[in-house]
Amino acid sequence: MSRIASEKLDEISSRVNAAEVIGRYVQLKTRGRKAIGLCPFHGERTPSFSVDLERGLWYCFGCSEGGSVYNFLMRIEGLSFPQAVKKLADEVGVALELTEQEDPQARYRDRLRELLERTAQYYSELLLRSPLGQPARDYLQERGLTLETAEKFRLGWAPSSGDALVRKLQGAGYSMEEGADAGVVRQRGGRDLLRERLVFPITSAPGKVVAFGGRIITPDPDKKTPKYLNTPETSIYSKREHLYGLSFHRGEISRAKEALVMEGYLDVIAVSQAGYPLSVASLGTALTAEQCKLLSRYARRVHLFYDADRAGRSATEKAIDLFEQAGLLVNVSQLEQGEDPDSIIRQQGPEAFGKLKEETVAVVDYLMARKSEEFDLTTRAGKDDFAESVLPAIAKVRDEKARDEYARKVAGLLFLNEHVILSQVARYGKGLQSQRTTPRPLVSPQLDFEEPPVEPDEEQYHDPRQTTKSRTRTVLRSRGRSSLHAEERLLSLMLKRPEWNQLVADSLRPEDLSRPELRPFLEVLLQFRSIERPLTWTDLDGQSDEATWARLMAAEVPESSQADMERLLSDIKRNGLEPRYEVIRQQVLEGMSEGTVGPNSELYREYLYLQKRLKGTRNE
């Protein structure tokens, strides 16, 4: 039986814009984090079809169908799963080969991912809770970064011992060879690659750890060690294809349709903590076309915040070209020499960075300012160089009035006739015409969308111990098109907060659910107890009933505390046990009156067991 390696599904999913794919068949209109339209699988006049822009899932509240983008293509084009995956893989440029179910290489890569996840958890635990991580905690405090921020970005600390990680991994059953293949152990000598460094886990767009970066926090002048050290490229990591910070911010970027592109890890983190969770950075190398294409799946505009020195200016101009080739609009910040976003926030406060963001300028304005400083505009050669640098950018401006205004400014700077500049701009523009394509027409006709029906903000859940309406209490409110049953809310929370799944496992068994059809879903989710991020579609690869999984993933549930979770678990147990308890109680009463049930009978023991469990839930 052939299968598609999970890393390939991850790669395809990170590159595919589900709303764009589905939008070829359904006229969609964005509403916050979702896009809505008329369902193509059943007739309707009011849109009930929804695409989750962040997770790439679709669900129809009218016909209760839903799933991944692959499932959508299977339904609408009659494709098999491999055919749907292959279709999207070809569109986004992922080489796809179907592998056998027992492919040892695919299994080995999955094992390396598990190793990296364990490594990230180990480093994070040291930073957050171990005395060994005190230097890192002090450093973060000096930089103005909180432990909450460190936890969000899964920052860690690599101790000075040369084999601490090696011993940790060996204790978990991993070999030094596997550690080396994952990039965290040196090929020679079997020592930890990162030592006495602040650790930055590098994650794929779906949120899986693929590599690490490490920063020295107390440089030793006697040692020639690099400030930053990244783990090498491996069979599961290519630095050209990932952006630091994207997995943490892709939801916000998708909603805002813009991203802030930085140069360093700490810039990304500081800007996010300052209230702008839109920041990303390339990974210790020049920006690549692959990274720009990846970001274009989520954003329409980027703001560049590169250094103002010569190297930074060169990197800015290259980034402008790459982002424009990826179809993104570009604005450029006006940082002063020696400034970066992190230093501005620390020295002047978040408001100063907000002002800097608002004052980013269009590409033409940036180039005109920089090139007028770079070239001597009093000479013929300087004017030619300036024109060659600026006029192609003006030709890309689609608004005719803005384009003409820029041409007039250039003519004034160069003391040339305005018509000469306009003719040159037009000449550059001819070369761009063939590159511009019109949007692909949609299958569905243009629609006049109505507002979807608004659901009540709170779903009231009645405590069975109470009888009066005035004593009704609210348990874990749910917002959205469709109200969720308490047990469904639990499953949705387990998908979004799997770190609570151990608490669920300690309190609840699948048979405690009152709805038998939900028990298999709880059994699946209880397998995920060590993951500290929301579960994704690829985590559930191979599970049936995609529509229910999609509905649970797409459901919007509010932030809840552990006390809320414990209260919900207690209510679910009680609601599942009480009907069963009443049936058993009646059978016991009838049996005792007939003399067929005694204190030592199995039925009576079950009655006492249920009574004890119910008493426990009522005392919680």
C-alpha positions in Angstrom: 0.0 0.0 0.0 1.5 3.4 -1.0 1.6 6.3 1.3 2.7 9.9 1.3 5.5 10.8 3.7 4.3 13.1 6.5 7.1 15.6 5.8 5.8 16.0 2.3 2.3 16.7 3.5 3.8 19.3 5.9 5.7 20.9 3.1 2.7 21.0 0.8 0.4 22.3 3.5 2.8 25.1 4.4 3.0 26.3 0.8 -0.7 25.9 -0.2 -3.1 28.7 0.4 -6.3 26.8 1.0 -8.6 29.8 0.5 -7.0 30.5 -2.9 -7.5 26.9 -4.0 -11.0 26.6 -2.8 -11.7 30.1 -4.1 -11.4 28.7 -7.7 -14.6 26.9 -7.1 -16.4 29.0 -4.5 -16.8 32.8 -4.4 -15.4 33.6 -1.0 -15.6 36.7 1.1 -13.2 37.2 4.1 -14.8 37.7 7.5 -12.0 38.0 10.1 -10.2 34.7 10.4 -12.6 32.9 8.0 -13.8 33.2 4.4 -17.4 32.3 3.7 -19.4 31.5 0.6 -22.2 29.3 -0.8 -21.5 25.6 -0.4 -20.8 23.9 -3.7 -22.0 20.5 -2.4 -25.6 21.5 -1.6 -28.0 24.2 -2.7 -28.3 27.2 -0.4 -29.0 30.9 -0.6 -27.4 32.0 2.6 -23.6 31.2 2.9 -22.9 28.5 5.4 -19.6 27.3 3.8 -16.5 28.5 5.8 -12.8 28.3 5.2 -10.5 28.7 8.2 -7.7 31.0 6.9 -5.3 30.0 9.6 -5.6 26.3 9.6 -6.6 25.8 5.9 -9.7 23.7 6.8 -13.2 24.0 5.3 -16.6 23.2 6.9 -20.2 23.6 5.8 -22.7 24.2 8.6 -25.5 23.4 6.2 -24.6 19.9 5.1 -22.1 19.1 7.9 -19.3 18.3 5.4 -15.8 19.5 5.8 -12.1 18.6 5.9 -8.7 19.6 4.5 -8.0 21.2 1.1 -7.1 17.7 -0.2 -10.5 16.5 0.9 -12.2 19.4 -0.9 -10.4 18.6 -4.2 -11.4 14.9 -3.8 -15.0 15.9 -3.4 -15.3 18.5 -6.1 -13.1 16.9 -8.8 -13.6 13.3 -7.9 -10.0 12.6 -7.2 -8.4 10.0 -4.9 -6.3 11.3 -2.0 -2.9 10.7 -3.7 -4.2 12.4 -6.8 -5.4 15.5 -4.8 -2.0 15.7 -3.0 -0.1 15.3 -6.3 -2.2 18.0 -7.9 -1.4 20.5 -5.2 2.3 19.3 -5.0 2.7 20.1 -8.7 1.2 23.6 -8.2 3.5 24.6 -5.4 6.6 22.9 -6.8 7.0 20.0 -4.3 8.6 16.9 -5.8 6.3 14.1 -4.7 7.0 10.4 -4.8 4.6 7.8 -3.3 6.4 5.6 -0.9 5.6 2.2 0.5 3.9 2.1 3.9 7.1 0.6 5.5 9.5 3.1 3.9 12.4 3.1 6.4 13.7 6.5 5.3 10.3 8.2 5.9 10.1 6.5 9.3 13.6 7.6 10.2 12.8 11.2 9.3 9.7 11.1 11.5 12.0 9.8 14.3 14.4 12.7 13.8 11.4 15.1 14.2 10.5 13.4 17.4 14.1 13.8 18.6 14.1 17.6 17.8 10.8 18.0 19.7 12.4 16.3 22.7 15.4 18.5 22.4 13.3 21.7 22.3 11.4 20.6 25.4 14.7 19.8 27.2 16.3 23.2 26.4 13.0 25.0 27.3 12.7 23.3 30.6 16.3 24.3 31.5 15.7 28.0 30.7 12.3 28.2 32.4 12.8 26.1 35.5 16.3 24.9 36.1 19.0 26.7 38.1 21.3 26.1 35.1 19.1 28.4 33.1 19.6 31.4 35.4 22.2 33.2 33.1 19.6 33.0 30.2 16.8 34.3 32.4 19.0 37.2 33.5 19.9 37.9 29.9 16.3 38.0 28.8 15.4 40.3 31.7 18.2 42.7 30.6 16.8 42.6 27.0 13.4 43.4 28.4 11.9 40.0 27.4 9.5 38.2 29.7 9.4 34.6 30.6 5.9 34.5 29.0 7.5 35.6 25.7 10.3 33.0 26.1 7.7 30.3 26.6 5.7 31.5 23.6 8.8 31.3 21.3 9.9 28.1 23.1 13.3 29.7 23.9 15.8 27.4 25.7 19.2 27.2 27.3 22.0 24.9 26.2 24.3 24.3 29.2 28.0 24.5 29.2 28.5 20.7 29.6 29.5 19.2 26.3 27.4 16.1 26.6 24.2 17.1 28.6 22.0 16.8 25.5 23.7 13.6 24.4 23.0 12.0 27.7 19.4 13.2 27.7 18.8 11.8 24.2 20.5 8.5 25.0 18.3 8.1 28.1 15.3 8.5 25.8 16.5 5.8 23.5 18.2 7.9 20.7 21.7 7.2 19.4 24.5 9.7 18.9 24.2 9.0 15.1 20.6 10.1 15.2 21.5 13.2 17.1 24.1 14.0 14.5 21.6 13.4 11.6 19.2 15.8 13.3 21.9 18.4 13.5 22.1 18.8 17.3 25.2 16.6 18.0 28.6 17.1 16.4 29.5 14.5 13.7 32.9 14.1 15.2 33.4 13.5 18.9 29.7 13.0 19.7 29.4 16.3 21.7 26.5 18.7 21.9 26.6 21.2 19.1 25.1 24.1 21.1 26.8 24.8 24.5 26.2 27.8 26.8 23.9 29.5 24.4 20.4 30.9 24.3 18.5 28.6 22.0 16.0 29.5 19.4 13.9 26.6 18.0 13.4 27.0 14.3 10.0 25.7 13.2 8.2 24.9 10.0 5.1 27.0 9.1 2.9 24.3 10.6 4.9 24.6 13.9 7.1 21.5 13.9 10.7 21.9 15.2 13.2 21.4 12.3 16.4 23.1 13.6 17.9 25.4 16.2 19.8 28.6 16.4 22.1 29.5 19.4 23.4 32.8 20.7 26.2 33.5 23.1 25.1 35.8 25.9 28.5 36.3 27.5 31.2 36.6 24.8 34.7 35.5 25.8 37.3 37.8 24.2 39.9 35.0 24.4 37.7 32.6 22.3 37.0 33.1 18.7 33.5 31.7 18.7 30.7 33.1 16.6 27.9 35.0 18.3 25.3 32.9 16.5 25.5 29.3 15.6 22.8 27.4 13.8 22.4 23.7 13.4 23.2 22.5 9.9 20.9 21.6 7.1 19.6 18.0 7.4 17.2 15.6 5.6 14.3 17.5 7.2 15.6 21.1 7.2 16.6 23.5 4.5 17.1 27.0 5.7 16.1 28.4 2.3 12.5 27.2 2.8 11.7 28.5 6.4 11.2 31.8 8.1 11.8 32.3 11.8 8.6 33.4 13.6 6.2 32.4 10.8 4.7 29.5 12.7 4.0 31.8 15.7 2.5 34.6 13.7 1.0 33.2 10.6 -2.5 33.6 11.9 -2.1 37.3 12.6 -0.2 37.8 9.4 -3.0 36.1 7.4 -5.6 38.3 9.1 -3.6 41.6 8.7 -2.4 40.6 5.2 1.0 42.1 6.1 4.3 41.0 7.6 7.2 42.8 9.2 10.5 41.3 7.9 13.5 41.6 10.3 17.1 40.5 10.2 17.5 38.7 13.6 15.7 36.4 16.0 15.6 38.9 18.8 14.2 41.6 16.6 11.3 39.2 15.7 10.7 38.4 19.4 11.0 42.0 20.7 8.6 43.3 18.0 6.1 40.6 18.8 6.2 41.3 22.5 5.8 45.0 21.8 2.4 44.3 20.4 3.1 43.6 16.7 2.9 39.8 16.2 3.6 40.1 12.5 7.4 39.7 12.5 9.5 37.1 10.7 13.2 36.8 9.8 15.4 34.8 7.4 17.6 32.2 8.9 21.2 33.3 9.1 21.4 33.8 5.4 20.3 36.1 2.6 16.6 36.2 1.9 15.6 33.5 -0.7 12.9 33.3 -3.3 11.5 30.2 -1.5 11.1 32.3 1.7 9.3 35.1 -0.2 7.0 32.6 -1.9 6.2 31.1 1.5 5.3 34.4 3.0 3.1 35.3 0.0 0.8 32.5 1.1 -0.2 34.7 4.1 0.6 38.3 3.3 0.0 40.8 0.6 2.4 43.5 1.8 5.7 43.3 3.6 7.5 46.0 5.6 11.3 45.7 5.5 13.4 46.5 8.7 16.9 45.9 7.6 20.0 47.7 8.9 20.9 51.1 7.4 24.6 50.3 6.8 26.0 49.4 3.3 25.3 45.7 3.8 21.8 46.4 5.0 21.0 48.6 2.1 22.2 46.0 -0.4 20.1 43.3 1.4 17.1 45.6 1.3 17.3 46.1 -2.5 17.7 42.4 -3.1 14.8 41.7 -0.8 12.6 44.3 -2.7 13.2 42.4 -6.0 12.5 39.0 -4.5 9.3 40.0 -2.7 8.0 41.8 -5.8 8.8 38.7 -7.9 6.6 36.8 -5.4 3.8 39.2 -6.0 4.0 41.1 -2.7 3.8 44.9 -2.2 6.8 46.3 -0.4 7.3 49.1 2.1 10.7 50.0 3.6 11.6 51.4 7.0 13.8 54.4 7.5 16.1 53.1 10.2 19.1 55.2 11.2 22.6 53.9 11.2 23.2 51.5 14.1 19.5 51.1 14.8 17.4 47.9 14.7 13.8 47.2 15.9 15.0 45.6 19.1 17.2 48.5 20.2 14.4 51.0 19.3 11.9 49.2 21.5 14.3 48.9 24.4 15.5 52.5 24.3 12.4 54.4 23.1 9.5 52.0 23.8 7.0 50.2 21.7 5.3 53.4 20.6 8.5 54.5 18.8 8.5 51.3 16.8 4.8 51.7 16.0 5.6 55.2 14.6 8.5 53.7 12.6 6.2 51.1 11.1 3.6 53.7 10.2 6.3 55.8 8.5 7.6 53.0 6.2 7.8 54.3 2.7 7.0 52.8 -0.8 9.8 51.3 -2.7 10.2 54.3 -5.1 10.4 56.8 -2.3 13.0 54.6 -0.6 15.1 54.2 -3.7 14.9 57.9 -4.6 16.2 58.9 -1.2 19.0 56.3 -1.1 20.2 56.7 -4.7 20.2 60.5 -4.5 22.7 60.0 -1.6 24.7 57.3 -3.4 25.2 58.9 -6.7 26.5 62.4 -7.7 23.5 63.9 -9.5 25.7 66.8 -10.8 27.4 64.4 -13.2 26.0 62.7 -16.3 27.2 59.3 -15.0 25.5 59.9 -11.7 22.3 60.8 -13.3 22.4 57.8 -15.6 23.0 55.5 -12.6 20.2 57.1 -10.6 17.8 56.7 -13.5 18.7 53.1 -14.0 18.1 52.4 -10.3 14.8 54.3 -9.9 12.9 54.3 -13.2 12.3 50.5 -13.3 10.6 50.8 -9.9 8.5 53.7 -11.1 7.4 51.6 -14.1 6.0 49.0 -11.7 3.6 51.5 -10.1 0.2 50.7 -11.5 -1.6 53.9 -10.5 -1.0 56.3 -13.5 -1.3 59.5 -11.5 1.3 58.3 -8.9 3.6 57.1 -11.7 3.4 60.5 -13.4 4.0 62.3 -10.1 7.2 60.2 -9.5 8.4 60.9 -13.0 8.0 64.7 -12.3 10.0 64.3 -9.1 12.8 62.5 -10.9 12.8 65.1 -13.7 13.2 67.9 -11.1 16.0 66.1 -9.3 17.9 65.5 -12.6 17.0 68.8 -14.2 15.6 66.9 -17.2 12.5 67.3 -19.3 9.6 65.6 -17.8 8.6 63.9 -21.1 12.1 62.4 -21.4 11.6 60.7 -18.0 8.0 59.6 -18.9 9.2 58.0 -22.1 12.0 56.1 -20.3 9.4 54.9 -17.7 7.1 53.7 -20.5 10.0 51.8 -22.1 10.7 50.0 -18.8 6.9 49.4 -18.5 6.7 47.6 -21.8 9.0 44.9 -20.4 6.6 44.4 -17.5 3.4 44.0 -19.4 4.0 40.4 -20.4 4.8 39.5 -16.8 1.4 40.7 -15.5 -1.4 38.2 -15.4 -5.1 38.6 -14.8 -6.7 36.7 -11.9 -8.1 33.4 -12.7 -11.9 33.6 -13.1 -13.9 31.9 -10.4 -16.3 29.1 -11.2 -19.1 30.5 -9.0 -21.0 33.6 -10.1 -20.6 36.9 -8.3 -22.6 36.8 -5.1 -24.2 39.4 -2.9 -23.2 38.1 0.5 -25.6 38.5 3.4 -24.4 38.6 7.0 -24.5 35.0 8.4 -26.9 34.5 11.3 -25.4 35.5 14.6 -25.3 32.9 17.3 -25.8 33.7 21.0 -22.6 34.7 22.7 -23.1 32.1 25.4 -24.5 28.6 25.4 -26.2 27.9 28.7 -25.3 24.6 30.3 -27.7 23.3 33.1 -26.2 21.7 36.2 -28.4 18.6 36.6 -28.2 19.0 40.4 -30.1 22.3 40.1 -33.7 22.6 39.1 -34.5 26.4 38.9 -33.7 28.4 35.8 -32.1 31.1 38.0 -29.3 28.8 39.0 -28.2 28.0 35.5 -24.5 28.5 35.1 -22.3 28.9 32.1 -19.5 26.4 31.3 -16.8 27.3 28.8 -18.7 29.6 26.4 -18.5 28.9 22.7 -18.7 31.4 19.9 -19.5 30.6 16.3 -22.0 29.6 13.7 -22.8 26.3 15.5 -23.1 25.8 19.2 -20.9 23.0 20.5 -22.0 20.3 22.9 -19.9 20.3 26.1 -18.1 17.1 25.0 -17.3 18.6 21.6 -15.9 21.7 23.4 -13.6 19.5 25.3 -12.4 17.8 22.1 -11.9 21.2 20.5 -9.9 22.4 23.5 -7.8 19.3 23.4 -6.9 20.0 19.8 -5.9 23.6 20.6 -4.3 23.0 24.0 -2.9 19.4 23.9 -0.7 20.2 27.0 -4.0 19.7 28.9 -4.6 16.2 27.5 -2.8 14.5 30.4 -5.2 16.2 32.8 -8.1 14.8 30.7 -6.5 11.3 30.7 -6.3 11.5 34.5 -9.9 12.5 34.8 -11.9 10.9 32.0 -12.3 7.7 30.0 -13.8 7.5 26.6 -16.7 5.5 27.9 -17.6 8.4 30.2 -18.8 10.4 27.3 -22.6 10.4 26.9 -22.3 10.4 23.1 -20.8 7.2 21.8 -19.9 8.7 18.4 -17.4 11.0 20.1 -15.5 8.3 22.0 -13.2 7.4 19.2 -12.1 11.0 18.8 -11.2 11.2 22.5 -9.2 8.0 22.2 -7.2 9.5 19.3 -6.6 12.8 21.2 -5.4 11.1 24.4 -2.4 9.8 22.3 -1.1 13.4 22.1 0.1 14.3 25.6 3.6 15.7 25.1 2.9 18.2 22.4 2.9 21.9 23.5 1.3 23.4 20.4 -2.1 23.2 18.7 -2.5 20.0 16.7 -2.5 20.3 12.9 -4.2 18.4 10.2 -1.0 16.4 9.5 -0.8 15.3 13.1 -4.1 13.5 12.4 -3.0 12.0 9.1 -4.9 8.8 8.5 -7.9 9.5 10.7 -11.3 9.0 9.3 -14.4 11.4 9.5 -12.6 14.5 8.3 -15.8 16.5 8.6 -16.0 16.1 12.3 -12.3 16.8 12.8 -12.6 19.9 10.6 -15.6 21.1 12.7 -13.7 20.6 16.0 -10.6 22.3 14.7 -12.6 25.3 13.2 -14.7 25.8 16.3 -13.9 29.0 18.2 -13.6 28.4 21.9 -12.5 31.2 24.3 -9.3 31.0 26.4 -9.9 28.9 29.4 -8.0 28.3 32.7 -7.2 25.0 34.2 -10.0 25.5 36.7 -12.4 26.0 33.7 -11.1 22.7 32.2 -11.5 20.8 35.5 -15.1 22.1 35.8 -15.9 21.1 32.3 -14.5 17.6 32.9 -16.5 17.3 36.1 -19.7 18.2 34.2 -19.0 15.8 31.4 -18.4 12.9 33.8 -21.6 13.7 35.7 -23.7 14.0 32.5 -22.3 10.8 31.2 -22.7 8.9 34.5 -26.1 10.1 35.7 -28.3 8.4 33.0 -26.4 5.1 33.4 -26.6 5.5 37.2 -30.4 5.9 37.1 -30.8 2.8 34.9 -28.6 0.7 37.2 -30.4 2.1 40.3 -33.8 1.1 39.0 -32.5 -2.4 38.2 -31.0 -2.7 41.7 -34.3 -1.6 43.3 -36.3 -4.0 41.3 -33.8 -6.9 41.9 -33.8 -6.3 45.6 -37.6 -6.3 45.8 -37.6 -9.6 43.9 -34.7 -11.0 45.9 -32.4 -11.5 42.9 -29.9 -8.7 43.7 -27.8 -8.7 46.9 -24.9 -6.7 48.3 -22.4 -9.0 46.8 -23.9 -9.1 43.3 -22.1 -7.6 40.3 -25.0 -5.2 39.6 -25.0 -3.9 43.1 -21.2 -3.3 43.0 -21.6 -1.4 39.8 -24.3 0.7 41.5 -22.0 1.5 44.4 -19.1 2.3 41.9 -21.3 4.8 39.9 -22.6 6.3 43.1 -19.1 6.9 44.4 -18.0 8.5 41.1 -21.0 10.7 41.0 -20.4 11.8 44.5 -16.9 12.7 43.5 -18.0 14.9 40.6 -20.5 16.7 42.9 -17.8 17.6 45.3 -15.5 19.0 42.7 
